[in-house]
Amino acid sequence: MRLHIGLDDTDSPKGGCTTYIGALLVQRLLALGVEFIDYPNLIRLNPNVPWKTRGNGAISLRIQCPPEAVDEIEETVFEEVEENSDLTCPNTNPGAVIYAGDVSPALTEFAKRTITSLVELEEAIRLIKRFGASALGLKNGRGVIGALAAIGETLTGDHTYEFLAYRTPENRGSKRRVEAESVFKMDEATTPSTFSNVDPQDRRVLITPHGPDPILFGVRGETPETVYAAAQVVVAEEPIERWVIYRTNQGTDAHFTAVERIGELRLNHPVVVEGAVLEEPETIKGGHVILRVGDKSGSVDCAAYEPTKSFRKVVKELIPGDLVKIYGGLKQHEGIRAATLNIEKLEVLRLTPKVVYENPLCPRCGSRMEAMGREQGYRCRKCGLRGQEMRKQPIILKREIREGVYLPPPRAQRHLTKPFQRYGREKNSAEVHLIERWHYP
Ligand code: ZN
């Protein structure tokens, strides 16, 4: 029989990682004699939920097993979740779901909503009861939502892969030892089939995280073969306890939903919305750039935050009248009355001419003329020519940006944001074949 195992919300800012529990389970479940029918799936959920611990990533494992093995599998899964979750963190509310059979369309629909919006725990519990699934919810049990969503998102549309390598316990919390030069070499050899390995602007390695979690590095790419081959080029200067290849919705823009009017924006929802720039962009304290965008239904402050670095320069070049498409999430910040749309991606749809008005040039000697007073016309200082009927002349300035798509630098991008390398590489089917080496041990 087919079994789908979903896990979510086991980590905390102090450590842990749901993908690591997934990697542990791969080893334990294989030892029980089960057969994997897909790579473990890593499903990034709505990054704008107010209660997320870190990247808001849930996982699922899809296996084939004899019916008599189900009880032992269930025990194994629940045991690993209980042992490896950080239950001391108030925001960590682990959940595990085990679902038998083919994934129902109702679950897939639920998963899409968990990625693009907010869903309630009650709905997840109703679905679990309806399908007779088993579930484990620790503390407030909210992790059950993501666990169920990770089962429901079967990644039949666009998807990518990530090779995740994990550290041995004694090294966790210390600086990661991965040879930077090898990462640049890997990037050069495999891009654009891999993405977000390095930040070319400041030559920074991006495959290693910085927190106390057990991940040593992660290589993202288009196929399992590519991420496996790329990971072989990376030189780890500390032992790798285990590694696994995940199939994932990272880098697919799966979280965005188009919204017709600015007046329809909803808090904590990832959206794509069009509007006109209403005011000159303003740089506020902390180096954040605020852009006021509106349409007939209303207006909203959009923010390019300081960590987006050079991306802010693009936003600052916009002027009133420009038409833009904003990709982002509407967030309420403390101390600010109106909600702000954080800009994850910007598409400049139409640039308006930038016009300045200057005093006319003297028709006799070519010097710039000066005004004689309000509505009094102009006078040339050099040759004395006077022109009562002369007016200021419009000058069309060159715009420093072009129409097109703009993204923050890779290190400021969300897990779900589709990077430039992926444009034109979107997949529309999932013919899964497990390569020989997709996990260790
Ligand atoms: Zn003159």
Residues whose N, C-alpha, C, O or C-beta is under 5 A from the ligand:
A	BS01	ZN	C362 R364 C365 G366 C380 K382 C383 G384 L385
